[in-house]
Amino acid sequence: MTLERLLEVFKNDPGVIWVIIALAAAALFITVERLFHFHRCQIDTRDFLEGIFNNLKRNNLVETVSICDDTPGPVAHLVRAAVLRAGASEKDIVQAVDEVTQVEIARLERNIPALATIAQVAPLLGLLGTVVGMIQAFEHIRGAATINLSSLAPFMESALICTASGLVVAIPSYLFYNFLVTRVQAIINEMNMAASEIVYFLTHNPIKVEGETKP
């Protein structure tokens, strides 16, 4: 498509294509931001827990908390919450872990529902643009003394481009939405595993705090 034809399409567009372009930009931003966030959250959970357990066995609580502070991601945050409750009852430790888990899950899922909304709305906007383009074409036919197919082409082209644009935005948005949901679930599974292991360790191993040994 030449630049002249593209300008003609935008000239005949009722404004829907611009909305679709805005949705495409939003979908791209959400996807890139979430992928970057998940990349930062990615750690070797097993190695991390082994290092935590080794420090706790030596009663190095301060160093253990420092390791959690220096490690990005929700797993480190919930482990830190559990370690800070070392020596407390199992109920208190579980409650602390659950509170952090809920906060971290909300952080992981941030903006992902908006991506699903874009995937659903974009094709509907494309269809709306097509319908409006068809209406414009029929209005042109009604006002013309003779029907010239070449004069209808810009309206029809703009209408079809609206549909295509909506689908072009919706399809990758839906694919990335499913991919991001899968990544969130994988991270949540790691969080659940880490939570179970740290709670079990703290409740079955005596932790010495400031010269005292607490069960």
MODELLER restraints for C-alpha pairs under 7 A, 6 or more apart:
rsr = mdl.restraints
at = mdl.atoms
rsr.add(forms.Gaussian(group=physical.xy_distance, feature=features.Distance(at['CA:8:A'], at['CA:154:A']), mean=6.93, stdev=0.5))
rsr.add(forms.Gaussian(group=physical.xy_distance, feature=features.Distance(at['CA:9:A'], at['CA:154:A']), mean=6.48, stdev=0.5))
rsr.add(forms.Gaussian(group=physical.xy_distance, feature=features.Distance(at['CA:9:A'], at['CA:158:A']), mean=5.02, stdev=0.5))
rsr.add(forms.Gaussian(group=physical.xy_distance, feature=features.Distance(at['CA:12:A'], at['CA:155:A']), mean=6.33, stdev=0.5))
rsr.add(forms.Gaussian(group=physical.xy_distance, feature=features.Distance(at['CA:12:A'], at['CA:158:A']), mean=6.46, stdev=0.5))
rsr.add(forms.Gaussian(group=physical.xy_distance, feature=features.Distance(at['CA:13:A'], at['CA:158:A']), mean=6.10, stdev=0.5))
rsr.add(forms.Gaussian(group=physical.xy_distance, feature=features.Distance(at['CA:14:A'], at['CA:129:A']), mean=6.97, stdev=0.5))
rsr.add(forms.Gaussian(group=physical.xy_distance, feature=features.Distance(at['CA:16:A'], at['CA:125:A']), mean=6.53, stdev=0.5))
rsr.add(forms.Gaussian(group=physical.xy_distance, feature=features.Distance(at['CA:16:A'], at['CA:129:A']), mean=5.60, stdev=0.5))
rsr.add(forms.Gaussian(group=physical.xy_distance, feature=features.Distance(at['CA:17:A'], at['CA:162:A']), mean=5.99, stdev=0.5))
rsr.add(forms.Gaussian(group=physical.xy_distance, feature=features.Distance(at['CA:20:A'], at['CA:122:A']), mean=6.22, stdev=0.5))
rsr.add(forms.Gaussian(group=physical.xy_distance, feature=features.Distance(at['CA:20:A'], at['CA:166:A']), mean=6.38, stdev=0.5))
rsr.add(forms.Gaussian(group=physical.xy_distance, feature=features.Distance(at['CA:23:A'], at['CA:118:A']), mean=6.42, stdev=0.5))
rsr.add(forms.Gaussian(group=physical.xy_distance, feature=features.Distance(at['CA:24:A'], at['CA:169:A']), mean=5.69, stdev=0.5))
rsr.add(forms.Gaussian(group=physical.xy_distance, feature=features.Distance(at['CA:27:A'], at['CA:115:A']), mean=5.89, stdev=0.5))
rsr.add(forms.Gaussian(group=physical.xy_distance, feature=features.Distance(at['CA:27:A'], at['CA:118:A']), mean=6.99, stdev=0.5))
rsr.add(forms.Gaussian(group=physical.xy_distance, feature=features.Distance(at['CA:27:A'], at['CA:173:A']), mean=6.39, stdev=0.5))
rsr.add(forms.Gaussian(group=physical.xy_distance, feature=features.Distance(at['CA:30:A'], at['CA:111:A']), mean=6.56, stdev=0.5))
rsr.add(forms.Gaussian(group=physical.xy_distance, feature=features.Distance(at['CA:31:A'], at['CA:176:A']), mean=6.92, stdev=0.5))
rsr.add(forms.Gaussian(group=physical.xy_distance, feature=features.Distance(at['CA:40:A'], at['CA:72:A']), mean=6.59, stdev=0.5))
rsr.add(forms.Gaussian(group=physical.xy_distance, feature=features.Distance(at['CA:40:A'], at['CA:73:A']), mean=6.84, stdev=0.5))
rsr.add(forms.Gaussian(group=physical.xy_distance, feature=features.Distance(at['CA:41:A'], at['CA:72:A']), mean=5.74, stdev=0.5))
rsr.add(forms.Gaussian(group=physical.xy_distance, feature=features.Distance(at['CA:41:A'], at['CA:73:A']), mean=4.04, stdev=0.5))
rsr.add(forms.Gaussian(group=physical.xy_distance, feature=features.Distance(at['CA:41:A'], at['CA:74:A']), mean=6.94, stdev=0.5))
rsr.add(forms.Gaussian(group=physical.xy_distance, feature=features.Distance(at['CA:42:A'], at['CA:73:A']), mean=6.93, stdev=0.5))
rsr.add(forms.Gaussian(group=physical.xy_distance, feature=features.Distance(at['CA:52:A'], at['CA:64:A']), mean=6.01, stdev=0.5))
rsr.add(forms.Gaussian(group=physical.xy_distance, feature=features.Distance(at['CA:55:A'], at['CA:64:A']), mean=6.05, stdev=0.5))
rsr.add(forms.Gaussian(group=physical.xy_distance, feature=features.Distance(at['CA:56:A'], at['CA:64:A']), mean=6.96, stdev=0.5))
rsr.add(forms.Gaussian(group=physical.xy_distance, feature=features.Distance(at['CA:59:A'], at['CA:207:A']), mean=6.20, stdev=0.5))
rsr.add(forms.Gaussian(group=physical.xy_distance, feature=features.Distance(at['CA:59:A'], at['CA:208:A']), mean=5.75, stdev=0.5))
rsr.add(forms.Gaussian(group=physical.xy_distance, feature=features.Distance(at['CA:65:A'], at['CA:80:A']), mean=5.85, stdev=0.5))
rsr.add(forms.Gaussian(group=physical.xy_distance, feature=features.Distance(at['CA:68:A'], at['CA:76:A']), mean=5.04, stdev=0.5))
rsr.add(forms.Gaussian(group=physical.xy_distance, feature=features.Distance(at['CA:68:A'], at['CA:77:A']), mean=6.59, stdev=0.5))
rsr.add(forms.Gaussian(group=physical.xy_distance, feature=features.Distance(at['CA:68:A'], at['CA:80:A']), mean=5.64, stdev=0.5))
rsr.add(forms.Gaussian(group=physical.xy_distance, feature=features.Distance(at['CA:74:A'], at['CA:104:A']), mean=5.74, stdev=0.5))
rsr.add(forms.Gaussian(group=physical.xy_distance, feature=features.Distance(at['CA:75:A'], at['CA:191:A']), mean=5.26, stdev=0.5))
rsr.add(forms.Gaussian(group=physical.xy_distance, feature=features.Distance(at['CA:75:A'], at['CA:194:A']), mean=6.68, stdev=0.5))
rsr.add(forms.Gaussian(group=physical.xy_distance, feature=features.Distance(at['CA:78:A'], at['CA:97:A']), mean=5.42, stdev=0.5))
rsr.add(forms.Gaussian(group=physical.xy_distance, feature=features.Distance(at['CA:78:A'], at['CA:100:A']), mean=5.63, stdev=0.5))
rsr.add(forms.Gaussian(group=physical.xy_distance, feature=features.Distance(at['CA:78:A'], at['CA:101:A']), mean=6.42, stdev=0.5))
rsr.add(forms.Gaussian(group=physical.xy_distance, feature=features.Distance(at['CA:79:A'], at['CA:195:A']), mean=6.88, stdev=0.5))
rsr.add(forms.Gaussian(group=physical.xy_distance, feature=features.Distance(at['CA:79:A'], at['CA:198:A']), mean=6.66, stdev=0.5))
rsr.add(forms.Gaussian(group=physical.xy_distance, feature=features.Distance(at['CA:81:A'], at['CA:96:A']), mean=6.01, stdev=0.5))
rsr.add(forms.Gaussian(group=physical.xy_distance, feature=features.Distance(at['CA:81:A'], at['CA:97:A']), mean=6.03, stdev=0.5))
rsr.add(forms.Gaussian(group=physical.xy_distance, feature=features.Distance(at['CA:82:A'], at['CA:93:A']), mean=5.50, stdev=0.5))
rsr.add(forms.Gaussian(group=physical.xy_distance, feature=features.Distance(at['CA:82:A'], at['CA:96:A']), mean=6.40, stdev=0.5))
rsr.add(forms.Gaussian(group=physical.xy_distance, feature=features.Distance(at['CA:82:A'], at['CA:97:A']), mean=5.89, stdev=0.5))
rsr.add(forms.Gaussian(group=physical.xy_distance, feature=features.Distance(at['CA:82:A'], at['CA:199:A']), mean=6.97, stdev=0.5))
rsr.add(forms.Gaussian(group=physical.xy_distance, feature=features.Distance(at['CA:85:A'], at['CA:93:A']), mean=5.71, stdev=0.5))
rsr.add(forms.Gaussian(group=physical.xy_distance, feature=features.Distance(at['CA:86:A'], at['CA:202:A']), mean=6.25, stdev=0.5))
rsr.add(forms.Gaussian(group=physical.xy_distance, feature=features.Distance(at['CA:86:A'], at['CA:207:A']), mean=6.72, stdev=0.5))
rsr.add(forms.Gaussian(group=physical.xy_distance, feature=features.Distance(at['CA:87:A'], at['CA:207:A']), mean=6.22, stdev=0.5))
rsr.add(forms.Gaussian(group=physical.xy_distance, feature=features.Distance(at['CA:87:A'], at['CA:214:A']), mean=5.02, stdev=0.5))
rsr.add(forms.Gaussian(group=physical.xy_distance, feature=features.Distance(at['CA:87:A'], at['CA:215:A']), mean=5.88, stdev=0.5))
rsr.add(forms.Gaussian(group=physical.xy_distance, feature=features.Distance(at['CA:90:A'], at['CA:203:A']), mean=6.05, stdev=0.5))
rsr.add(forms.Gaussian(group=physical.xy_distance, feature=features.Distance(at['CA:93:A'], at['CA:199:A']), mean=6.69, stdev=0.5))
rsr.add(forms.Gaussian(group=physical.xy_distance, feature=features.Distance(at['CA:94:A'], at['CA:199:A']), mean=6.79, stdev=0.5))
rsr.add(forms.Gaussian(group=physical.xy_distance, feature=features.Distance(at['CA:97:A'], at['CA:195:A']), mean=6.81, stdev=0.5))
rsr.add(forms.Gaussian(group=physical.xy_distance, feature=features.Distance(at['CA:108:A'], at['CA:184:A']), mean=6.37, stdev=0.5))
rsr.add(forms.Gaussian(group=physical.xy_distance, feature=features.Distance(at['CA:112:A'], at['CA:177:A']), mean=6.65, stdev=0.5))
rsr.add(forms.Gaussian(group=physical.xy_distance, feature=features.Distance(at['CA:115:A'], at['CA:173:A']), mean=6.24, stdev=0.5))
rsr.add(forms.Gaussian(group=physical.xy_distance, feature=features.Distance(at['CA:115:A'], at['CA:177:A']), mean=6.07, stdev=0.5))
rsr.add(forms.Gaussian(group=physical.xy_distance, feature=features.Distance(at['CA:116:A'], at['CA:174:A']), mean=6.24, stdev=0.5))
rsr.add(forms.Gaussian(group=physical.xy_distance, feature=features.Distance(at['CA:116:A'], at['CA:177:A']), mean=6.04, stdev=0.5))
rsr.add(forms.Gaussian(group=physical.xy_distance, feature=features.Distance(at['CA:118:A'], at['CA:170:A']), mean=6.73, stdev=0.5))
rsr.add(forms.Gaussian(group=physical.xy_distance, feature=features.Distance(at['CA:118:A'], at['CA:173:A']), mean=6.97, stdev=0.5))
rsr.add(forms.Gaussian(group=physical.xy_distance, feature=features.Distance(at['CA:119:A'], at['CA:170:A']), mean=4.13, stdev=0.5))
rsr.add(forms.Gaussian(group=physical.xy_distance, feature=features.Distance(at['CA:119:A'], at['CA:171:A']), mean=6.78, stdev=0.5))
rsr.add(forms.Gaussian(group=physical.xy_distance, feature=features.Distance(at['CA:119:A'], at['CA:173:A']), mean=5.22, stdev=0.5))
rsr.add(forms.Gaussian(group=physical.xy_distance, feature=features.Distance(at['CA:119:A'], at['CA:174:A']), mean=5.24, stdev=0.5))
rsr.add(forms.Gaussian(group=physical.xy_distance, feature=features.Distance(at['CA:120:A'], at['CA:170:A']), mean=6.70, stdev=0.5))
rsr.add(forms.Gaussian(group=physical.xy_distance, feature=features.Distance(at['CA:122:A'], at['CA:166:A']), mean=4.62, stdev=0.5))
rsr.add(forms.Gaussian(group=physical.xy_distance, feature=features.Distance(at['CA:122:A'], at['CA:167:A']), mean=6.85, stdev=0.5))
rsr.add(forms.Gaussian(group=physical.xy_distance, feature=features.Distance(at['CA:122:A'], at['CA:169:A']), mean=6.39, stdev=0.5))
rsr.add(forms.Gaussian(group=physical.xy_distance, feature=features.Distance(at['CA:122:A'], at['CA:170:A']), mean=5.54, stdev=0.5))
rsr.add(forms.Gaussian(group=physical.xy_distance, feature=features.Distance(at['CA:123:A'], at['CA:163:A']), mean=6.62, stdev=0.5))
rsr.add(forms.Gaussian(group=physical.xy_distance, feature=features.Distance(at['CA:123:A'], at['CA:166:A']), mean=4.25, stdev=0.5))
rsr.add(forms.Gaussian(group=physical.xy_distance, feature=features.Distance(at['CA:123:A'], at['CA:167:A']), mean=5.27, stdev=0.5))
rsr.add(forms.Gaussian(group=physical.xy_distance, feature=features.Distance(at['CA:123:A'], at['CA:170:A']), mean=6.22, stdev=0.5))
rsr.add(forms.Gaussian(group=physical.xy_distance, feature=features.Distance(at['CA:125:A'], at['CA:166:A']), mean=6.43, stdev=0.5))
rsr.add(forms.Gaussian(group=physical.xy_distance, feature=features.Distance(at['CA:126:A'], at['CA:162:A']), mean=4.53, stdev=0.5))
rsr.add(forms.Gaussian(group=physical.xy_distance, feature=features.Distance(at['CA:126:A'], at['CA:163:A']), mean=3.99, stdev=0.5))
rsr.add(forms.Gaussian(group=physical.xy_distance, feature=features.Distance(at['CA:126:A'], at['CA:164:A']), mean=6.97, stdev=0.5))
rsr.add(forms.Gaussian(group=physical.xy_distance, feature=features.Distance(at['CA:126:A'], at['CA:165:A']), mean=6.48, stdev=0.5))
rsr.add(forms.Gaussian(group=physical.xy_distance, feature=features.Distance(at['CA:126:A'], at['CA:166:A']), mean=4.51, stdev=0.5))
rsr.add(forms.Gaussian(group=physical.xy_distance, feature=features.Distance(at['CA:127:A'], at['CA:162:A']), mean=6.99, stdev=0.5))
rsr.add(forms.Gaussian(group=physical.xy_distance, feature=features.Distance(at['CA:127:A'], at['CA:163:A']), mean=5.38, stdev=0.5))
rsr.add(forms.Gaussian(group=physical.xy_distance, feature=features.Distance(at['CA:129:A'], at['CA:159:A']), mean=5.83, stdev=0.5))
rsr.add(forms.Gaussian(group=physical.xy_distance, feature=features.Distance(at['CA:129:A'], at['CA:162:A']), mean=5.35, stdev=0.5))
rsr.add(forms.Gaussian(group=physical.xy_distance, feature=features.Distance(at['CA:129:A'], at['CA:163:A']), mean=6.99, stdev=0.5))
rsr.add(forms.Gaussian(group=physical.xy_distance, feature=features.Distance(at['CA:130:A'], at['CA:159:A']), mean=3.92, stdev=0.5))
rsr.add(forms.Gaussian(group=physical.xy_distance, feature=features.Distance(at['CA:130:A'], at['CA:160:A']), mean=5.94, stdev=0.5))
rsr.add(forms.Gaussian(group=physical.xy_distance, feature=features.Distance(at['CA:130:A'], at['CA:162:A']), mean=5.90, stdev=0.5))
rsr.add(forms.Gaussian(group=physical.xy_distance, feature=features.Distance(at['CA:130:A'], at['CA:163:A']), mean=6.13, stdev=0.5))
rsr.add(forms.Gaussian(group=physical.xy_distance, feature=features.Distance(at['CA:133:A'], at['CA:155:A']), mean=5.60, stdev=0.5))
rsr.add(forms.Gaussian(group=physical.xy_distance, feature=features.Distance(at['CA:133:A'], at['CA:156:A']), mean=6.47, stdev=0.5))
rsr.add(forms.Gaussian(group=physical.xy_distance, feature=features.Distance(at['CA:133:A'], at['CA:158:A']), mean=6.58, stdev=0.5))
rsr.add(forms.Gaussian(group=physical.xy_distance, feature=features.Distance(at['CA:133:A'], at['CA:159:A']), mean=4.65, stdev=0.5))
rsr.add(forms.Gaussian(group=physical.xy_distance, feature=features.Distance(at['CA:134:A'], at['CA:156:A']), mean=6.64, stdev=0.5))
rsr.add(forms.Gaussian(group=physical.xy_distance, feature=features.Distance(at['CA:134:A'], at['CA:159:A']), mean=6.63, stdev=0.5))
rsr.add(forms.Gaussian(group=physical.xy_distance, feature=features.Distance(at['CA:136:A'], at['CA:155:A']), mean=6.83, stdev=0.5))
rsr.add(forms.Gaussian(group=physical.xy_distance, feature=features.Distance(at['CA:137:A'], at['CA:152:A']), mean=6.01, stdev=0.5))
rsr.add(forms.Gaussian(group=physical.xy_distance, feature=features.Distance(at['CA:137:A'], at['CA:155:A']), mean=5.64, stdev=0.5))
rsr.add(forms.Gaussian(group=physical.xy_distance, feature=features.Distance(at['CA:141:A'], at['CA:147:A']), mean=6.21, stdev=0.5))
rsr.add(forms.Gaussian(group=physical.xy_distance, feature=features.Distance(at['CA:203:A'], at['CA:215:A']), mean=6.98, stdev=0.5))
rsr.add(forms.Gaussian(group=physical.xy_distance, feature=features.Distance(at['CA:205:A'], at['CA:215:A']), mean=6.57, stdev=0.5))
rsr.add(forms.Gaussian(group=physical.xy_distance, feature=features.Distance(at['CA:206:A'], at['CA:213:A']), mean=6.22, stdev=0.5))
rsr.add(forms.Gaussian(group=physical.xy_distance, feature=features.Distance(at['CA:206:A'], at['CA:214:A']), mean=5.49, stdev=0.5))
rsr.add(forms.Gaussian(group=physical.xy_distance, feature=features.Distance(at['CA:206:A'], at['CA:215:A']), mean=4.35, stdev=0.5))
rsr.add(forms.Gaussian(group=physical.xy_distance, feature=features.Distance(at['CA:207:A'], at['CA:213:A']), mean=5.62, stdev=0.5))
rsr.add(forms.Gaussian(group=physical.xy_distance, feature=features.Distance(at['CA:207:A'], at['CA:214:A']), mean=5.34, stdev=0.5))
rsr.add(forms.Gaussian(group=physical.xy_distance, feature=features.Distance(at['CA:207:A'], at['CA:215:A']), mean=6.39, stdev=0.5))
rsr.add(forms.Gaussian(group=physical.xy_distance, feature=features.Distance(at['CA:208:A'], at['CA:214:A']), mean=5.96, stdev=0.5))
